[in-house]
């Protein structure tokens, strides 16, 4: 609040060669009041009593104009200097401050209650009554400002208390919402974990089954290979034995023939020629028999090798198929993970929107997540706004070899195939 100083302007007067004191009327508001203006001199008169000028002479023989005082006269006030400047003139206003204790007390009380009071410009009035009226108005304004300040302080205190309660309520609500979110997130994480573990268990079981079949095939192939090698080894040993026995017989016959030849040279030569012919025939027969046996053995070996190569090819095809299955499983898991993350983000957004609107008109007063488990309610039933898909419709989107796994994942209940953006509503009774 601004405060102005008011002074009363007295009647104009004349003064010649002399300073006079006056009783002027004035008012100092709100900040500080000064005492009545006084002028020290040998002779003083009241402005209300002055009707003519007074001429006197003063002789100063000491530092004080008063001959009976030895102390130095105080410095001349500014007001006296102004009055002296207007000496010998018909113009000039003589003013004096007016003390206002009631206003001072009002200002002090207002400042004590937090009202900021500032000093304004000096105002001059023509009468004491006008100055007093202005003082009364300022006093009333100060008291009004004080009353408003007190009322504001009380309202601020009440508002602070209300804000503190609101902050406490908000903190409690935030804690409750955080706990609800935590519980909802834990339930979602648990479901995701259970679903992921089920997928991993099925993949592991499928891989173990494939590995077992592959191992059995490899064991059969290895056993057959060993059997072929054993048969080849046995056949070669028999061939070698036959060749050895034949060679020994030939050597023995050759020795006997040589002895007989020595004894009966000419006769033996002729017999040798016949024997050589028979030997060559038998040798040829043995070679043909050996070649035939070797051809049969080679044919069997080639057949076994072709069978082995076919088994290896089938094994490699199985490995490639397993790799493709694993890739599809990985891709499906990635798609499922991305879809879960998208659904989780969508769920969190919807949850945030619902929590933000909780308590508003047209919204629930409390948001609660509750899952319905039909197994615990055998008499429960539901009605869907969309027709359930038939087996033929399901077969158009699920590969036949995966239909059993699809049924394991989705259960034996009805299956609904929705177009993008198509809504579905389910009414639960039970």
C-alpha angles and dihedrals in degrees: 000000000000120000124204129200117232127200130187115236110220129208116289115258140179129241129181124198091332140086116228133189121233138196100233125173123233145147133226112195137204104337114045137335126216127216125257114290112255131183120205116220145127092271130023133179136184118257090228089058099045115101100147135026120267121219120201136155124228125195116200114205098162136034087275119063089220106087093209095053126076099187119096114259113250119254114283111260119243090246091058090049090052090049092049090051089058095049116132090020132110094222135065135099124241111210133175129189118253120219116231110188094169091056090046091054091048090051092049092050092046092050090048088057093050102266112146109223122191130189116247135194121303113261123202123210129195094225141030090238092058091048091049091048090052089048091051090049091050091047090052090048091050092049091047090050089048091050091049091047092050090047090047090049090052091047090047091050090049091046091049090051090048091047091049090052091046090050090050091048091047091050091050091047092047090051091049092048091047090052091048090049090048092051091046091049092048090052091049092047090049092052092047091048092049091048092048092048090050091051092047091048091052092047091048093048091048092048092048090051092050091046090051092051091047092049092050090051092048091048090051091048092049091047091050090048090053090048091051091049091049091049091048090048092049092047092050091048091051090048091048091049092050091048091048094050091046092050092049091051090048092049091049093048090047091053093048090045092051092052092046088045092054090050096043103023101168095035090046093048088059091042090045090054089053091042091048089053090050090046093051090049092050091044090051090049091049092048091049090048091048092047090050092049091047091049091051090048091048091049091051090046091049091049091048091047091050089049089049092049090049090051090049090049091050089049092050090047089053090050091050090048090049090051090051091048090050091049091050090047091050091047091048090048090050091049090047091049092049091047090049090050091048092048090046091051090047090048092050091049093049090045091052091048092049092046090048090054096041110130095016123123110280094019135092118273090223134022115222129177114213129169122211116222112196093192090070091049108049093173093054121113138178139203122216127207089219127064115250116250120255124232090255091052091049090050090059091065103027121062111239094237090058098044093100091052089047090053091048090053099043100033128229095291125108118295122222122202111201129191118232109285094009112136127219130196126196123198112209122203129174 
